[in-house]
Amino acid sequence: MPHSEDNKVDGIVLVTEDAQEFLNPKQEITYREHRRELAEWMLSLGKNPSKAEGYSHTTAKNRMNRLDIFYRFIWDRKGRYIQDLTTDHADTWMRWLARQDYKESTKCHYQKAAKTLFKWKRNARGSDVEWDPKIEYSDPSTNYQPRDYLTRQDRRRLREAAMEYGSVPHYNSVTPEERGRWKTYLAQRLQKPKDQITKQDWNRANSFKYTSMIHTALDAGLRPCEVGRANSQWVDTDNGVLRIPREESSKNRENWIVALKTETVSILKRWIDEREQREKYDGRDALWLTKYGNRYDKDSFRTVFRNVAEEAGLDLENRDLTPYSIRHSTATYIADEEGLAVAAQQCRHKSKRTTEKYEHSSVDRQTDAVNSIE
């Protein structure tokens, strides 16, 4: 029966009476278990997976109800049951909502529910899919920053979050109940059964990889493609710089020397040491590899950025923040501190015509500039 206790998670109905009308008995079983997994994730991990923090019961219940509407909308459109909804389905729903006489805030709530679905797929199912809605809704009562803009406070919060993202507490510092919850998180993150999580897995979770990636990106204003191209040979910790060869630079015009903060150099030293102990880096030049052993691309780095930004508490639903927000803010603040010439050198300005207008800048000035900003 659709409203039996087996059909609920903490009072959240899994298969509604409206949904049941679309489903045969076999489909009802798969949809119920699909919804059960999603509801349990929302309540235990959904708000901030890296901190094992779930949404409130009210938020989870409301989003589950709205997602049921989303699923039924697609089933009705396609004339059949579909369990694995895609970003194309979500965009179709958003276009339909645009034609409805709903409040903007209502459309925004529906969009947040759909975003939560894809967030679950990334964090719990290992999907690389990132949904960038073709139509964005926002609550008119919410104030937000201009497009593509990271404030100095945002940058500080990103640095702090990067030092916590993916970390777990010491194995012996948590209660058995807390340890079970963290093992659930690690099992989902590492894509292995919970009962096979070991102390070694626990220790490996506290990696310097993402910390070094975000700190370096903030200092150097790295483009997403440069994160993917970055090689370990770029890192010169003795002199506190990145040395990007002409053949590996984004625009392939000249060699670049890029200054790094002192703390970033220390973090990179720790990552280089750790990297040498990881088997998948054997014989590889890449500074950072995904969990699948691939170089990062714009999509996989965007996932890292969004996860760390969520950890930092940045409002990704009502602000248009992307990995390029890092680069743009680095250029802006260095230009404020030391002028356009230093910013152009530090950020490897892509326009030769514009760059030729800048005066010569020294690495010392770049170092002073990058150390003066967050």
Secondary structure, DSSP 8 states (H G I E B T S, - for coil): -TTSGGGEETTEESS-HHHHTT--HHHHHHHHHHHHHHHHHIIIIISBGGGTB---HHHHHHHHHHHHHHHHHHHHHHTS--SS--HHHHHHHHHHHHTS---HHHHHHHHHHHHHHHHHHHHHH--------SS----TT-----TT---HHHHHHHHHHHHHTT----GGGS-HHHHHHHHHHHHHHHTS-GGG--HHHHHHTS-SHHHHHHHHHHHHT--HHHHHH-BGGGEETTTTEEEE-GGGSSSSSS-EEEE--HHHHHHHHHHHHHHTT-GGGTT--BS-B-TTS-B--HHHHHHHHHHHHHHTT--TTTS---HHHHHHHHHHHHHHHH-HHHHHHHTT-S-HHHHTTS----HHHHHHHHHH--
